[in-house]
Amino acid sequence: MVLKDSVSVIGDLFTKYGLDANVLVDLVLYPKAKDYFQKRGYSFPDKFLCTLHQCIGEAKGVLINRYDYSEERVNTEIDRILEEFMIEKSPAVVVEDDIVIVEEIGQKYDLNEEDVPIIYGFWKLKINIVVVRDHAFENTCKELNINIIRWPSFN
């Protein structure tokens, strides 16, 4: 428990960058995505990189269902990426009634319903910079005053 509290304090001292599932998938699949990530300075120690359990789950699902990774291989690869770039798994967020705010904004942009709890998690955890590629995700975040860094396509 002490470690979890100290991680929260450390995270409050640095700029928090939230990573969406597509970033994790690309870091597993494409060496040039890893190079881009490193060149952009995401591995620098002044940034607190984090992702949500939902993003990890979505990334694993994509790797298994779209790229034929085994469950064992996907777990190994995701764990390696999280360790290599010191990406923390953020604590689970309890969904409350205010999720309707995210749902209503997302409807304007045809946001995928699976992305609603992800954006909600970043919003509730006050992670105000998210690295993402999806336009509906991006526009929804902007309306919630979450800054976006566009993630390019590597395939």
TILO-671815 format. One record per residue (C-alpha): residue in one letter; chain; x, y, z. Coordinates in steps of 0.001 Angstrom, whole numbers, plus 500000, padded with zeros to 6 digits. Layout:
SITE rest kette   east  north     up
SITE    A     A      X      Y      Z
...
//
This chain:
SITE rest kette   east  north     up
SITE    M     A 500000 500000 500000
SITE    V     A 502853 502391 500734
SITE    L     A 504247 501879 497234
SITE    K     A 500897 502738 495656
SITE    D     A 500699 505986 497680
SITE    S     A 504267 506948 496797
SITE    V     A 503561 506336 493100
SITE    S     A 500592 508724 493341
SITE    V     A 502806 511392 494894
SITE    I     A 505491 510900 492260
SITE    G     A 502853 511118 489540
SITE    D     A 501628 514430 490931
SITE    L     A 505119 515934 490575
SITE    F     A 505463 515239 486846
SITE    T     A 503439 515776 483722
SITE    K     A 501109 512796 483368
SITE    Y     A 500774 511299 479906
SITE    G     A 497995 508786 479365
SITE    L     A 498519 506221 476623
SITE    D     A 495555 504868 474700
SITE    A     A 495400 501239 473540
SITE    N     A 496530 501995 469974
SITE    V     A 499846 503314 471319
SITE    L     A 500448 500078 473235
SITE    V     A 499534 497952 470204
SITE    D     A 501908 499901 467965
SITE    L     A 504750 499681 470496
SITE    V     A 504390 495894 470451
SITE    L     A 504026 495534 466667
SITE    Y     A 506287 498140 465084
SITE    P     A 509967 498832 465878
SITE    K     A 509574 502236 464194
SITE    A     A 506811 503083 466697
SITE    K     A 509255 502394 469522
SITE    D     A 511887 504568 467817
SITE    Y     A 509352 507367 467364
SITE    F     A 508289 507040 471017
SITE    Q     A 511898 507313 472204
SITE    K     A 512794 510182 469851
SITE    R     A 509766 512162 470965
SITE    G     A 511088 511940 474513
SITE    Y     A 508329 509855 476022
SITE    S     A 510941 507834 477862
SITE    F     A 512407 510888 479555
SITE    P     A 512127 510859 483345
SITE    D     A 510233 514176 483525
SITE    K     A 507137 512469 482174
SITE    F     A 504912 510142 484139
SITE    L     A 503579 507663 481585
SITE    C     A 500471 505740 482484
SITE    T     A 497667 503744 480965
SITE    L     A 494417 502287 482180
SITE    H     A 493561 498634 482754
SITE    Q     A 490907 499027 480019
SITE    C     A 493572 500198 477529
SITE    I     A 495754 497213 478339
SITE    G     A 492767 494888 477935
SITE    E     A 491817 496474 474605
SITE    A     A 495420 496275 473342
SITE    K     A 495614 492595 474300
SITE    G     A 492314 491909 472540
SITE    V     A 493521 493588 469343
SITE    L     A 496816 491690 469386
SITE    I     A 495062 488362 469960
SITE    N     A 492103 488808 467611
SITE    R     A 493631 490841 464796
SITE    Y     A 497276 489746 464864
SITE    D     A 496952 486132 466091
SITE    Y     A 499080 486562 469212
SITE    S     A 498675 483871 471846
SITE    E     A 497533 484977 475279
SITE    E     A 500950 484076 476707
SITE    R     A 502811 486035 474020
SITE    V     A 500577 489089 474353
SITE    N     A 501001 489161 478139
SITE    T     A 504792 488917 477748
SITE    E     A 504909 491662 475094
SITE    I     A 502652 494096 476955
SITE    D     A 504566 493547 480208
SITE    R     A 507847 494153 478351
SITE    I     A 506579 497453 476884
SITE    L     A 505239 498634 480256
SITE    E     A 508569 497855 481906
SITE    E     A 510790 499181 479118
SITE    F     A 509086 502581 479044
SITE    M     A 508197 502664 482747
SITE    I     A 504475 502926 481981
SITE    E     A 502365 502653 485108
SITE    K     A 498946 501018 485246
SITE    S     A 496654 503632 486754
SITE    P     A 494286 502593 489518
SITE    A     A 490830 501390 488545
SITE    V     A 488210 504121 488385
SITE    V     A 484753 503587 489815
SITE    V     A 482189 504681 487254
SITE    E     A 479734 507159 488676
SITE    D     A 476711 509003 487319
SITE    D     A 478884 511761 485844
SITE    I     A 479964 509357 483073
SITE    V     A 476928 510720 481185
SITE    I     A 478994 513868 480553
SITE    V     A 481506 511800 478565
SITE    E     A 478715 509833 476864
SITE    E     A 476897 512998 475728
SITE    I     A 480051 514637 474367
SITE    G     A 481124 511391 472696
SITE    Q     A 477773 511018 470915
SITE    K     A 478455 514241 469018
SITE    Y     A 481568 512644 467518
SITE    D     A 480303 509061 467085
SITE    L     A 482662 507886 469811
SITE    N     A 482979 504109 470080
SITE    E     A 481108 503085 473246
SITE    E     A 484153 501097 474468
SITE    D     A 486109 504369 474574
SITE    V     A 483668 506090 476955
SITE    P     A 484992 504398 480140
SITE    I     A 488579 504910 478949
SITE    I     A 488143 508656 478480
SITE    Y     A 486173 508763 481719
SITE    G     A 489082 507085 483528
SITE    F     A 491638 509587 482209
SITE    W     A 489291 512459 483058
SITE    K     A 488571 511277 486619
SITE    L     A 492266 510568 487292
SITE    K     A 493087 514100 486089
SITE    I     A 495434 512815 483410
SITE    N     A 495292 515882 481244
SITE    I     A 497456 514773 478313
SITE    V     A 496532 511677 476313
SITE    V     A 498415 510184 473386
SITE    V     A 495803 508948 470905
SITE    R     A 495118 508429 467187
SITE    D     A 491293 508268 467009
SITE    H     A 489499 511506 465973
SITE    A     A 486290 510895 467964
SITE    F     A 488386 510070 471039
SITE    E     A 490463 513195 470450
SITE    N     A 487476 515529 470033
SITE    T     A 485738 514141 473114
SITE    C     A 488896 514645 475177
SITE    K     A 489309 518221 473954
SITE    E     A 485813 519110 475170
SITE    L     A 486743 517689 478574
SITE    N     A 489865 519896 478632
SITE    I     A 492148 516916 478159
SITE    N     A 495075 517816 475906
SITE    I     A 495860 515492 473044
SITE    I     A 499067 514404 471409
SITE    R     A 498366 512839 468021
SITE    W     A 499824 509368 467589
SITE    P     A 500748 508604 463960
SITE    S     A 499912 505447 462047
SITE    F     A 502779 502980 461645
SITE    N     A 501271 500166 459578
//
